[in-house]
């Protein structure tokens, strides 16, 4: 139940704190006193969006806080699924700052709007005037049937299977789209791959060819340099190594004369060893040089082909061309295997559809099993609300396709008068008839759903007199099991409440503010008398008000 509601700086509410009992609470007040503002503030903690236009004082933040006390069993799954600590009472708070920033909290833990909207579905049901039109909605009509048939577990299972079925279908369509697009590129991809495969590229080949061509193009200079270097170092009578041998031998004869000569001898020996090593390597190079000028045209053409493809595909070298070749090959393999994947997906879809259909048929059968009982329940309640000739029937068809709620197509058929044909609600029911029908359905839902608080915003619109008494009586009966809060203009309903709030406007320091107070005793008699006769309080009106308050 809703234990308390605190509103600060919202519209023309400066500060308001309301404490509620777990009974039948009525709220009355003149048109424009602020009843819609009260509901607007309450909607904030139920996840509705807001902006800075709701701020009474633009320099301060708006705060709306609701305190709820409900059964642990009802809310435990929500707190577990959202990784929130479950403490009682549950406190839901919204804050709207002057810069428009909105923040939401559950038990002081920051959450997003979707989270508190999800929680609100288990805490409270607000029936505003325009929601009577929901009766015409197929989804709402199915919700009514599901609540009466207690299909929670089956519906949960169905939605899980339906979600899996949808995902498989989406995957199939995506893969089919990719395959169709890929097939249109198949010839081009195959051409690109064949063009690369013809070259039979090897890792590092481009660099290797470039080196070979560099040697061929500079062959004459290379041969001359190596041969001359070999002759100058070793192969001539007056070679550098021969001279170095002579110098080293001479220093070996005088090295004992000075430490400096000894060091110079050591360095000469080192240089001589290095020169001999260089000479041997040059000699090896000289023997290994194999300049095959006949390869020039082949290597040049191959390198030009590599350059052309690297430029065409905008890559740096032949190694990246090899990577591209592998990529194209994988793409073509994927295209070729897509048909097999589609086949497996189609089989998975058929399997999922079969499992979904089994659950959908069970769900449909359970819904259908309560049609007669629900129809009788609604008709009996409507008779109690002065509609003794009303007829009500649930029209049911099976859809060929699955929807998020199953395979059932539901239509509530209604006739208010004897001898009149049954028609869909939107084609036959008046405003007052819809109000009575909605109250009847809400009463049924209250017995068969887990919701513990219902707020009625003038659900009694379009009725009066004896019907108003009867609607009030139904709300009174509902309040024996759940908390009922009713905003009303009817004295018959106001008198039925266990707790009576009055909402009113008051001028304070050049500002108009909305206030609320609990009415008891003579104040309550006067308020109901005004609802009966207008602002002028007559003795007859007050006496009538006293009578209304004693009738239970």
C-alpha positions as CSV (number, residue, x, y, z in Angstrom):
1,X,0.0,0.0,0.0
2,X,0.9,3.7,-0.4
3,X,1.8,4.8,3.2
4,X,2.7,8.4,2.5
5,X,3.3,10.9,-0.3
6,X,5.6,13.9,0.1
7,X,5.6,16.6,-2.6
8,X,7.9,19.7,-2.6
9,X,8.0,22.5,-5.1
10,X,5.7,20.9,-7.7
11,X,3.5,23.2,-9.8
12,X,1.4,25.1,-7.3
13,X,2.2,22.7,-4.5
14,X,4.9,24.3,-2.3
15,X,5.0,21.5,0.2
16,X,2.6,18.7,1.0
17,X,2.7,15.5,3.0
18,X,-0.1,13.0,2.9
19,X,-0.4,9.9,5.1
20,X,-2.7,7.1,3.9
21,X,-4.4,4.3,5.6
22,X,-5.0,0.8,4.2
23,X,-8.7,1.5,3.5
24,X,-11.0,3.4,1.2
25,X,-9.7,7.0,0.9
26,X,-11.6,9.6,-1.0
27,X,-10.3,13.0,-2.3
28,X,-12.6,15.8,-3.1
29,X,-12.3,19.4,-4.2
30,X,-13.5,22.0,-6.5
31,X,-12.6,21.9,-10.2
32,X,-9.2,23.4,-10.7
33,X,-8.2,22.9,-7.0
34,X,-5.3,20.7,-8.0
35,X,-6.4,17.1,-8.2
36,X,-4.7,16.6,-11.6
37,X,-1.6,18.2,-10.1
38,X,-1.6,15.7,-7.3
39,X,-1.8,12.9,-9.8
40,X,0.9,14.5,-11.9
41,X,3.2,14.5,-8.9
42,X,2.4,10.9,-8.1
43,X,3.1,9.9,-11.7
44,X,6.7,11.2,-11.3
45,X,7.6,8.4,-8.8
46,X,5.9,5.9,-11.2
47,X,8.4,6.7,-13.9
48,X,6.8,9.5,-16.0
49,X,9.0,12.1,-17.6
50,X,9.1,15.7,-16.4
51,X,10.8,19.0,-17.1
52,X,11.5,22.3,-15.3
53,X,8.0,23.6,-16.1
54,X,6.8,21.6,-13.0
55,X,9.0,23.7,-10.6
56,X,7.0,26.0,-8.4
57,X,10.2,27.9,-7.4
58,X,12.7,27.9,-10.3
59,X,15.6,28.3,-7.9
60,X,14.8,25.1,-6.0
61,X,14.6,21.5,-7.0
62,X,11.3,19.5,-7.0
63,X,11.1,16.4,-4.9
64,X,8.3,13.8,-4.9
65,X,8.7,10.8,-2.5
66,X,6.4,7.9,-2.0
67,X,6.6,5.3,0.8
68,X,5.2,1.9,0.1
69,X,4.7,-1.2,2.2
70,X,3.9,-4.3,0.2
71,X,4.5,-8.1,0.5
72,X,8.0,-9.2,0.1
73,X,6.9,-12.0,-2.2
74,X,5.5,-9.4,-4.6
75,X,8.6,-7.3,-5.0
76,X,11.5,-9.7,-4.2
77,X,12.0,-10.8,-7.9
78,X,12.2,-7.2,-9.0
79,X,14.8,-6.3,-6.5
80,X,16.8,-9.4,-7.2
81,X,16.7,-8.9,-11.0
82,X,17.8,-5.3,-10.7
83,X,20.5,-6.0,-8.0
84,X,18.9,-3.7,-5.5
85,X,18.8,-4.1,-1.7
86,X,15.2,-4.9,-0.5
87,X,14.3,-2.9,2.6
88,X,10.9,-2.0,4.0
89,X,9.2,0.3,3.6
90,X,10.1,0.9,0.0
91,X,10.9,4.5,-0.7
92,X,10.7,5.8,-4.3
93,X,12.0,9.4,-4.9
94,X,12.2,11.7,-7.9
95,X,14.2,14.9,-8.0
96,X,13.9,17.5,-10.8
97,X,16.7,20.2,-10.5
98,X,16.4,23.8,-11.7
99,X,18.6,22.9,-14.7
100,X,16.2,20.2,-15.8
101,X,18.2,17.3,-14.7
102,X,16.1,14.4,-13.3
103,X,17.2,11.8,-10.8
104,X,15.4,8.7,-9.5
105,X,16.0,6.7,-6.4
106,X,14.7,3.4,-4.9
107,X,15.7,3.2,-1.2
108,X,18.3,5.9,-1.8
109,X,19.9,3.9,-4.6
110,X,20.1,5.8,-7.9
111,X,18.1,4.1,-10.7
112,X,16.8,5.0,-14.2
113,X,13.2,5.8,-15.1
114,X,12.6,2.5,-16.7
115,X,13.5,0.8,-13.4
116,X,11.0,2.7,-11.3
117,X,8.4,2.4,-14.0
118,X,8.9,-1.4,-13.8
119,X,8.6,-1.3,-10.0
120,X,5.4,0.8,-10.2
121,X,3.6,-2.0,-12.0
122,X,3.8,-4.0,-8.8
123,X,3.0,-1.2,-6.4
124,X,0.1,0.8,-7.7
125,X,-2.5,1.1,-10.5
126,X,-3.6,4.6,-11.4
127,X,-6.9,4.7,-13.4
128,X,-7.2,8.1,-14.9
129,X,-10.3,9.3,-16.8
130,X,-8.8,8.7,-20.3
131,X,-7.8,5.2,-19.4
132,X,-11.5,4.1,-19.5
133,X,-10.8,4.1,-23.3
134,X,-8.4,1.2,-22.7
135,X,-11.4,-1.0,-22.6
136,X,-11.4,-0.8,-26.3
137,X,-7.8,-2.0,-26.5
138,X,-7.3,-5.6,-27.4
139,X,-4.1,-5.8,-25.3
140,X,-6.0,-4.5,-22.2
141,X,-8.8,-7.0,-22.8
142,X,-6.3,-9.8,-22.9
143,X,-4.7,-8.5,-19.7
144,X,-8.2,-8.7,-18.0
145,X,-8.6,-12.3,-19.2
146,X,-5.1,-13.2,-18.1
147,X,-5.6,-11.8,-14.6
148,X,-8.9,-13.7,-14.2
149,X,-7.4,-16.9,-15.6
150,X,-4.2,-16.6,-13.6
151,X,-2.0,-17.2,-16.6
152,X,1.2,-15.6,-15.2
153,X,3.4,-18.7,-15.5
154,X,2.2,-19.8,-18.9
155,X,2.4,-16.2,-20.2
156,X,5.9,-15.8,-18.9
157,X,6.9,-19.1,-20.6
158,X,5.2,-18.0,-23.8
159,X,7.0,-14.7,-23.9
160,X,10.4,-16.4,-23.4
161,X,9.7,-18.8,-26.3
162,X,8.3,-16.0,-28.4
163,X,11.5,-13.9,-27.8
164,X,13.7,-16.8,-28.9
165,X,11.5,-17.4,-31.9
166,X,11.7,-13.7,-32.9
167,X,15.5,-13.7,-32.5
168,X,15.9,-16.8,-34.8
169,X,13.7,-15.1,-37.4
170,X,15.7,-11.9,-37.2
171,X,19.0,-13.9,-37.6
172,X,17.5,-15.7,-40.6
173,X,16.4,-12.5,-42.3
174,X,19.8,-10.8,-41.6
175,X,21.7,-13.8,-43.0
176,X,19.4,-14.0,-46.0
177,X,20.0,-10.3,-46.6
178,X,23.8,-10.7,-46.3
179,X,23.7,-13.7,-48.6
180,X,21.7,-11.9,-51.2
181,X,24.0,-8.9,-51.1
182,X,27.1,-11.2,-51.2
183,X,25.8,-13.2,-54.1
184,X,25.6,-10.0,-56.2
185,X,29.3,-9.4,-55.4
186,X,30.3,-13.1,-56.0
187,X,31.7,-12.7,-59.5
188,X,33.7,-9.6,-58.6
189,X,35.1,-11.2,-55.5
190,X,36.0,-14.4,-57.4
191,X,37.7,-12.3,-60.1
192,X,39.8,-10.5,-57.5
193,X,40.8,-13.7,-55.8
194,X,41.7,-15.4,-59.1
195,X,43.8,-12.4,-60.0
196,X,45.8,-12.8,-56.8
197,X,46.0,-16.5,-56.9
198,X,47.6,-16.4,-60.4
199,X,50.6,-14.6,-59.0
200,X,51.2,-17.4,-56.3
201,X,52.8,-14.8,-54.0
202,X,55.3,-15.9,-51.4
203,X,55.9,-14.1,-48.1
204,X,58.6,-11.3,-48.5
205,X,58.7,-11.8,-52.3
206,X,58.4,-8.2,-53.2
207,X,61.5,-7.2,-51.2
208,X,63.4,-10.2,-52.6
209,X,62.6,-9.3,-56.2
210,X,63.5,-5.7,-55.6
211,X,66.9,-6.8,-54.2
212,X,67.5,-9.2,-57.1
213,X,66.8,-6.5,-59.6
214,X,69.0,-4.1,-57.8
215,X,71.9,-6.6,-58.2
216,X,71.2,-7.2,-61.9
217,X,70.9,-3.5,-62.7
218,X,74.3,-2.8,-60.9
219,X,76.1,-6.1,-61.9
220,X,79.0,-4.4,-63.7
221,X,79.9,-2.1,-60.9
222,X,79.4,-4.9,-58.3
223,X,81.8,-7.2,-60.2
224,X,84.4,-4.5,-60.7
225,X,84.2,-3.4,-57.1
226,X,84.6,-6.9,-55.7
227,X,87.4,-7.9,-58.0
228,X,89.4,-4.7,-57.5
229,X,88.9,-4.9,-53.8
230,X,90.0,-8.5,-53.7
231,X,93.2,-7.6,-55.8
232,X,94.0,-4.6,-53.7
233,X,93.6,-6.5,-50.4
234,X,95.2,-9.8,-51.2
235,X,95.8,-10.9,-54.7
236,X,98.4,-8.4,-56.0
237,X,102.2,-8.4,-55.2
238,X,101.8,-5.0,-53.6
239,X,98.5,-5.8,-51.8
240,X,97.3,-4.0,-48.6
241,X,97.6,-7.3,-46.6
242,X,101.2,-7.8,-47.9
243,X,102.2,-4.3,-46.8
244,X,100.4,-4.8,-43.5
245,X,102.4,-8.1,-43.0
246,X,105.6,-6.2,-43.5
247,X,104.6,-3.4,-41.1
248,X,103.6,-5.9,-38.5
249,X,106.8,-7.9,-38.8
250,X,108.9,-4.7,-38.4
251,X,107.0,-3.7,-35.3
252,X,107.4,-7.1,-33.8
253,X,111.2,-6.5,-33.9
254,X,111.0,-3.3,-31.9
255,X,108.1,-4.0,-29.6
256,X,110.3,-5.0,-26.7
257,X,111.8,-1.5,-26.8
258,X,108.7,0.3,-25.7
259,X,105.3,-0.3,-24.2
260,X,103.9,2.0,-26.9
261,X,105.4,-0.2,-29.6
262,X,103.9,-3.3,-28.0
263,X,100.5,-1.7,-28.0
264,X,100.9,-0.6,-31.6
265,X,101.9,-4.1,-32.6
266,X,98.7,-5.5,-30.9
267,X,96.6,-3.1,-32.8
268,X,98.4,-3.9,-36.1
269,X,97.7,-7.6,-35.5
270,X,94.0,-6.9,-34.9
271,X,93.7,-4.8,-38.1
272,X,95.6,-7.5,-40.0
273,X,93.2,-10.2,-38.8
274,X,90.2,-8.0,-39.7
275,X,91.6,-7.3,-43.2
276,X,92.3,-11.0,-43.8
277,X,88.7,-11.7,-42.8
278,X,87.3,-9.0,-45.1
279,X,89.5,-10.4,-47.9
280,X,88.1,-13.9,-47.4
281,X,84.5,-12.6,-47.4
282,X,85.1,-10.6,-50.6
283,X,86.6,-13.7,-52.1
284,X,83.5,-15.7,-51.2
285,X,81.3,-12.9,-52.7
286,X,83.4,-13.0,-55.8
287,X,82.8,-16.8,-56.2
288,X,79.1,-16.6,-55.4
289,X,78.1,-13.8,-57.7
290,X,75.7,-15.2,-60.2
291,X,74.2,-12.4,-62.2
292,X,71.7,-13.9,-64.5
293,X,70.7,-11.1,-66.8
294,X,68.1,-13.4,-68.5
295,X,65.9,-13.1,-65.4
296,X,65.7,-9.3,-65.7
297,X,62.6,-9.3,-67.9
298,X,60.8,-11.9,-65.8
299,X,61.6,-10.2,-62.5
300,X,60.7,-6.8,-63.8
301,X,57.3,-8.0,-65.2
302,X,56.5,-9.8,-61.9
303,X,57.4,-6.8,-59.8
304,X,55.3,-4.6,-62.1
305,X,52.3,-6.9,-61.6
306,X,52.8,-6.8,-57.8
307,X,53.0,-3.0,-57.9
308,X,49.8,-2.8,-60.1
309,X,47.8,-4.9,-57.6
310,X,49.1,-3.1,-54.5
311,X,48.0,0.2,-56.1
312,X,44.7,-1.3,-57.2
313,X,43.9,-2.6,-53.7
314,X,45.5,0.3,-51.9
315,X,47.9,-1.9,-49.8
316,X,51.6,-1.4,-49.0
317,X,53.3,-4.5,-50.3
318,X,53.0,-8.1,-51.5
319,X,52.5,-9.4,-47.9
320,X,49.4,-7.3,-47.6
321,X,48.2,-8.7,-50.9
322,X,48.6,-12.2,-49.4
323,X,46.4,-11.1,-46.4
324,X,43.8,-9.8,-48.9
325,X,43.9,-13.1,-50.8
326,X,43.2,-15.0,-47.5
327,X,40.4,-12.5,-46.7
328,X,38.7,-12.9,-50.1
329,X,39.0,-16.6,-49.8
330,X,37.2,-16.6,-46.4
331,X,34.5,-14.3,-47.8
332,X,33.8,-16.6,-50.6
333,X,33.8,-19.6,-48.2
334,X,31.3,-17.7,-46.0
335,X,29.1,-17.1,-49.1
336,X,29.2,-20.7,-50.1
337,X,28.4,-21.9,-46.6
338,X,25.6,-19.3,-46.0
339,X,23.1,-21.6,-47.7
340,X,23.9,-24.4,-45.3
341,X,23.6,-22.0,-42.4
342,X,20.3,-20.8,-43.6
343,X,19.1,-24.3,-43.9
344,X,20.1,-25.0,-40.2
345,X,18.5,-21.7,-39.1
346,X,15.3,-22.6,-40.9
347,X,15.2,-26.0,-39.1
348,X,15.8,-24.2,-35.8
349,X,12.9,-21.8,-36.5
350,X,10.5,-24.6,-37.3
351,X,11.5,-26.4,-34.1
352,X,11.1,-23.1,-32.1
353,X,7.8,-22.5,-33.8
354,X,6.5,-25.9,-32.8
355,X,7.5,-25.4,-29.2
356,X,6.0,-21.9,-29.2
357,X,2.7,-23.2,-30.7
358,X,2.4,-25.8,-27.9
359,X,2.7,-23.1,-25.2
360,X,0.4,-20.7,-27.2
361,X,-2.3,-23.3,-27.4
362,X,-2.1,-24.1,-23.7
363,X,-2.3,-20.4,-23.0
364,X,-5.2,-20.0,-25.3
365,X,-7.1,-23.0,-23.8
366,X,-6.6,-21.6,-20.3
367,X,-7.9,-18.2,-21.3
368,X,-10.9,-19.8,-23.1
369,X,-11.8,-21.9,-20.1
370,X,-12.7,-18.9,-18.0
371,X,-14.7,-17.0,-20.7
372,X,-18.1,-18.1,-19.3
373,X,-17.2,-17.4,-15.7
374,X,-15.8,-14.0,-16.5
375,X,-18.9,-13.1,-18.7
376,X,-21.2,-14.1,-15.8
377,X,-19.1,-12.2,-13.3
378,X,-19.2,-9.0,-15.3
379,X,-23.0,-9.3,-16.1
380,X,-23.8,-9.9,-12.4
381,X,-21.7,-6.8,-11.4
382,X,-23.3,-4.7,-14.1
383,X,-26.8,-5.7,-12.8
384,X,-25.7,-4.5,-9.4
385,X,-24.8,-1.2,-11.0
386,X,-28.3,-0.6,-12.5
387,X,-27.6,-2.3,-15.9
388,X,-30.0,-5.2,-15.5
389,X,-30.5,-5.7,-19.2
390,X,-26.8,-5.5,-20.1
391,X,-25.3,-8.3,-22.1
392,X,-21.6,-9.1,-22.3
393,X,-19.7,-11.7,-24.4
394,X,-16.1,-12.4,-25.2
395,X,-15.6,-12.9,-28.9
396,X,-12.5,-15.1,-29.6
397,X,-10.6,-15.9,-32.7
398,X,-7.3,-17.7,-33.3
399,X,-4.7,-15.7,-35.2
400,X,-2.5,-17.3,-37.8
401,X,0.5,-15.4,-36.6
402,X,2.1,-15.2,-33.1
403,X,2.0,-11.9,-31.2
404,X,3.7,-10.8,-28.0
405,X,0.5,-12.0,-26.1
406,X,-0.2,-15.2,-27.9
407,X,-2.4,-16.4,-30.8
408,X,-5.7,-15.1,-29.4
409,X,-7.7,-12.2,-30.8
410,X,-10.1,-10.9,-28.2
411,X,-13.0,-8.5,-28.5
412,X,-15.3,-7.6,-25.7
413,X,-18.9,-7.4,-27.1
414,X,-21.5,-5.4,-25.2
415,X,-25.1,-4.4,-25.2
416,X,-26.6,-2.1,-22.6
417,X,-30.3,-2.7,-23.5
418,X,-32.5,-5.8,-24.0
419,X,-33.0,-6.8,-27.6
420,X,-30.0,-4.8,-28.9
421,X,-27.3,-6.7,-30.7
422,X,-23.9,-7.2,-29.1
423,X,-21.3,-4.9,-30.6
424,X,-17.6,-4.0,-29.8
425,X,-17.4,-1.6,-26.8
426,X,-16.3,1.5,-28.8
427,X,-19.4,1.1,-31.0
428,X,-22.1,0.8,-28.3
429,X,-21.1,1.9,-24.8
430,X,-21.7,5.4,-23.5
431,X,-19.3,7.2,-21.2
432,X,-21.3,6.3,-18.0
433,X,-21.7,2.7,-19.2
434,X,-17.9,2.5,-19.9
435,X,-17.2,3.8,-16.4
436,X,-19.4,1.2,-14.8
437,X,-17.9,-1.6,-16.9
438,X,-14.4,-0.4,-16.1
439,X,-15.1,-0.4,-12.4
440,X,-16.6,-3.9,-12.7
441,X,-13.4,-5.1,-14.4
442,X,-11.1,-3.3,-11.9
443,X,-13.0,-5.0,-9.1
444,X,-12.4,-8.4,-10.8
445,X,-8.8,-7.6,-11.3
446,X,-8.4,-6.6,-7.7
447,X,-9.5,-10.1,-6.7
448,X,-7.3,-11.8,-9.2
449,X,-4.1,-9.7,-9.4
450,X,-1.3,-8.9,-7.0
451,X,-1.7,-5.1,-7.2
452,X,-2.3,-3.7,-3.7
453,X,-3.2,-0.1,-4.4
454,X,-5.6,1.3,-7.0
455,X,-6.1,5.1,-7.6
456,X,-9.4,6.0,-9.3
457,X,-9.5,9.4,-10.9
458,X,-13.2,10.1,-11.3
459,X,-14.1,6.7,-12.5
460,X,-17.7,7.6,-11.5
461,X,-17.9,10.2,-14.3
462,X,-21.2,10.1,-16.1
463,X,-23.2,8.4,-13.3
464,X,-25.3,9.8,-10.5
465,X,-28.0,8.9,-8.0
466,X,-28.5,5.3,-7.1
467,X,-25.8,4.1,-9.5
468,X,-23.3,6.4,-7.7
469,X,-24.2,4.6,-4.4
470,X,-23.6,1.3,-6.0
471,X,-20.3,2.2,-7.5
472,X,-19.2,3.6,-4.1
473,X,-20.3,0.3,-2.5
474,X,-18.2,-1.7,-5.0
475,X,-15.1,0.5,-4.2
476,X,-15.8,0.0,-0.5
477,X,-15.9,-3.8,-1.0
478,X,-12.6,-3.6,-2.9
479,X,-11.0,-1.7,-0.1
480,X,-11.5,-4.6,2.2
481,X,-8.8,-6.5,0.3
482,X,-6.7,-3.7,-1.2
483,X,-6.1,0.0,-0.7
484,X,-8.5,2.2,-2.7
485,X,-7.9,5.9,-3.3
486,X,-10.7,7.6,-5.3
487,X,-10.8,11.2,-6.6
488,X,-14.5,12.0,-7.0
489,X,-17.1,14.7,-7.5
490,X,-19.9,12.6,-6.3
491,X,-21.2,13.0,-2.7
492,X,-22.3,9.4,-2.6
493,X,-18.8,8.2,-3.2
494,X,-17.2,10.8,-0.9
495,X,-19.5,9.6,1.9
496,X,-18.5,6.0,1.5
497,X,-14.8,6.7,2.2
498,X,-13.1,5.7,5.4
499,X,-10.7,8.6,5.1
500,X,-11.7,11.9,3.4
501,X,-9.1,14.4,2.1
502,X,-10.1,17.8,0.7
503,X,-7.9,19.5,-1.8
504,X,-8.2,23.2,-2.1
505,X,-6.4,26.4,-3.2
506,X,-5.2,29.1,-0.8
507,X,-3.6,32.5,-1.4
508,X,-0.4,32.9,0.6
509,X,2.0,35.9,0.2
510,X,0.8,36.8,-3.3
511,X,0.9,33.2,-4.4
512,X,-1.8,30.6,-5.0
513,X,-0.9,27.2,-3.5
514,X,-2.6,23.9,-3.4
515,X,-3.3,22.4,0.1
516,X,-4.9,19.2,1.4
517,X,-6.4,18.3,4.7
518,X,-8.2,15.4,6.3
519,X,-11.9,16.1,6.9
520,X,-13.6,14.8,10.0
521,X,-16.8,15.6,11.9
522,X,-18.6,18.8,10.9
523,X,-16.0,19.7,8.3
524,X,-16.7,16.5,6.4
525,X,-20.5,17.0,6.7
526,X,-20.1,20.5,5.3
527,X,-17.9,19.3,2.4
528,X,-20.4,16.6,1.4
529,X,-23.3,19.1,1.8
530,X,-21.6,21.5,-0.6
531,X,-21.2,18.7,-3.1
532,X,-25.0,18.1,-2.8
533,X,-26.2,21.7,-2.9
534,X,-23.4,24.0,-4.0
535,X,-21.6,26.6,-2.0
536,X,-24.7,27.5,0.0
537,X,-25.0,25.2,3.0
538,X,-28.6,24.5,3.7
539,X,-29.9,22.6,6.6
540,X,-31.5,20.1,4.3
541,X,-28.1,19.5,2.5
542,X,-26.3,19.1,5.8
543,X,-29.0,16.6,7.0
544,X,-28.7,14.7,3.7
545,X,-24.9,14.7,4.2
546,X,-25.2,13.2,7.7
547,X,-27.6,10.5,6.2
548,X,-25.1,9.6,3.5
549,X,-22.3,9.2,6.1
550,X,-24.4,6.8,8.1
551,X,-25.4,4.6,5.2
552,X,-23.0,1.7,4.8
